[in-house]
Amino acid sequence: MNATERPLSRRSFLSGMLATTVLPLWAQSIPSNPDVVVIGAGSAGLSAARTLIAAGKSVVVVEAANRIGGRAYTENNTFGVPFDQGCSWIMGGSNLPYVKMAQEWHFDLLNHTDAGEALFIDGERASGAQKGAYYKAYSRMESATSAAGRKGLDVAAASVIPAEMEFAGTAQSWIGPMDFAVDFKNLSTMDYYQYGAIHTNYMVRQGFGAVVKRMGAGLPVQLNTPVSRIDWGGSGVSVETAAGTIRAKACIVTVSTGVLNAELIKFSPVLPEQKLSAINNLPMGLLSKIALQFDGEKFGLHRNQWLTYRVSNEMPAEACFFLTWPFDFNLMIGFIGGQFGWQLTAKGTEVAIDFALGEVEKMLGSDVRKHFVRGFLTQWSHNPWTQGAYAAVRPGHYGARAELAKPLGDRLFFAGEAIATPYYQLCAGAYTSGEKVAHEVIKSIG
Ligand SMILES: Cc1cc2nc3c(=O)[nH]c(=O)nc-3n(C[C@H](O)[C@H](O)[C@H](O)COP(=O)(O)OP(=O)(O)OC[C@H]3O[C@@H](n4cnc5c(N)ncnc54)[C@H](O)[C@@H]3O)c2cc1C
């Protein structure tokens, strides 16, 4: 084991119709009775629309929010620099379309695979030996979870890891809440094991959300148009929206399982039992960002690095780990997730910011508050159109992703991060899932 680097998680370690396409004018106008109606203008919905249009199909994308991108969202208003409220790392397998697009459109990419990490213990920088113990815990947690999945066990990761181990809480907080958006007691060993190897891991100076927005520019999207009902009983589909009913040959649903579980969209006839059970077994996990802006003081920390500290082994631990000074911006981006993430975000922005600042203060001293400018807490937990960050399979129900992915009849299709095997939970996975489903639809409707 190399004692100078944390063995990064599977995500950050194991590691057609694209950028140049100009949409034909007919594809940019909104047809009233299209071939296909796509619900949701996130990564999956936009890529599905592009693929369908490339095949000459008429499409309407209906989007509840007032912007495209969904959980890919870069904004400059809060801090005056690009801030990704949702996804920020272009991650996944090799040859990701988003990397090609970002390069083609001259976005600045930073390979973040070998990011360094500062580890603090009780307000002091960890010694080499302590870091070594932390990496060991991290590796043991990962290998125990993977080994269970490899054996075909689909149980909670919490039930297969070593009982007592130094840094167990810190390692679990990274792998569980920060990566998979759930604690080890809610992390399926099979889901963990089946997750795809990560070969790509880039940050984007202008924001990943900005790349997704550019990808969707000019597509026929109807904003501010929540869908409330899908009738898929006859031939074709009939989709009720806030702006009227759209009839089409087929429909692709890309909304989160949070939205499906909350039954914000009614189906008629009701979805079959297996589909409902799959949705129920894919509840949303939570990853939230608490971004802290400082006045330019860097506290001796490097840019684009991780800042981690030892937390209690009692789970859920109160962990908020940070990315320091991305692209040299005066920001520390804190991450909270899992059960503690839900609890802290429920207390509101002020409490969450104060908590994050307090954790930084414990590491770097009381000067921290003097240099603090402003903070921001993302609202994915309360956003009605997401209801969390991304879907995590309940232990024992690994098959839920495949079940949700099955189309109903030749007209009701599903896409999105929840079913983007093996790159579920990821924006690039959602893109591929939209593209794949669009090809199935093209085959189905002819
Ligand atoms: C804090 C955070 C950090 C993340 N970090 C990363 C990362 O670094 N890298 C990575 O790859 N992934 C990351 N992700 C995950 C990634 O953002 C998602 O997997 C991906 O963006 C999901 O795309 P999607 O198209 O499946 O869903 P969405 O983006 O949610 O798109 C679905 C769309 O449907 C719309 N909608 C919902 N209900 C309705 C309705 N009734 N009618 C009409 N429209 C509706 C929504 O408004 C939304 O626009 C992160 C997510 C979060 C929240």
The ligand as a Gaussian input file, in Angstrom:
#p B3LYP/6-31G(d) Opt

LIG

0 1
 C      -24.959000      17.259000      -5.436000
 C      -24.767000      16.317000      -6.595000
 C      -23.498000      16.032000      -7.043000
 C      -23.313000      15.165000      -8.114000
 N      -22.047000      14.950000      -8.572000
 C      -21.870000      14.221000      -9.703000
 C      -20.598000      14.188000     -10.329000
 O      -19.645000      14.828000      -9.876000
 N      -20.475000      13.459000     -11.477000
 C      -21.529000      12.793000     -12.042000
 O      -21.369000      12.173000     -13.097000
 N      -22.766000      12.838000     -11.475000
 C      -22.960000      13.542000     -10.325000
 N      -24.208000      13.684000      -9.810000
 C      -25.319000      12.933000     -10.419000
 C      -25.799000      13.551000     -11.737000
 O      -26.013000      14.924000     -11.570000
 C      -27.087000      12.858000     -12.161000
 O      -26.880000      11.458000     -12.203000
 C      -27.584000      13.266000     -13.548000
 O      -27.475000      14.645000     -13.747000
 C      -29.025000      12.783000     -13.697000
 O      -29.512000      13.039000     -14.988000
 P      -30.960000      12.532000     -15.390000
 O      -31.220000      13.008000     -16.752000
 O      -31.068000      11.077000     -15.117000
 O      -31.957000      13.212000     -14.339000
 P      -32.268000      14.772000     -14.091000
 O      -31.071000      15.593000     -14.325000
 O      -32.905000      14.854000     -12.754000
 O      -33.348000      15.122000     -15.212000
 C      -34.710000      14.852000     -15.044000
 C      -35.491000      16.120000     -15.361000
 O      -36.871000      15.834000     -15.190000
 C      -37.508000      17.000000     -14.718000
 N      -38.795000      16.613000     -14.117000
 C      -39.019000      16.035000     -12.909000
 N      -40.335000      15.820000     -12.736000
 C      -40.966000      16.266000     -13.850000
 C      -42.318000      16.309000     -14.253000
 N      -43.314000      15.845000     -13.489000
 N      -42.612000      16.822000     -15.466000
 C      -41.636000      17.299000     -16.290000
 N      -40.321000      17.278000     -15.932000
 C      -39.993000      16.766000     -14.733000
 C      -36.523000      17.565000     -13.734000
 O      -36.743000      18.932000     -13.478000
 C      -35.188000      17.291000     -14.444000
 O      -34.794000      18.403000     -15.216000
 C      -24.426000      14.558000      -8.742000
 C      -25.721000      14.849000      -8.299000
 C      -25.897000      15.730000      -7.237000
 C      -27.292000      16.057000      -6.795000

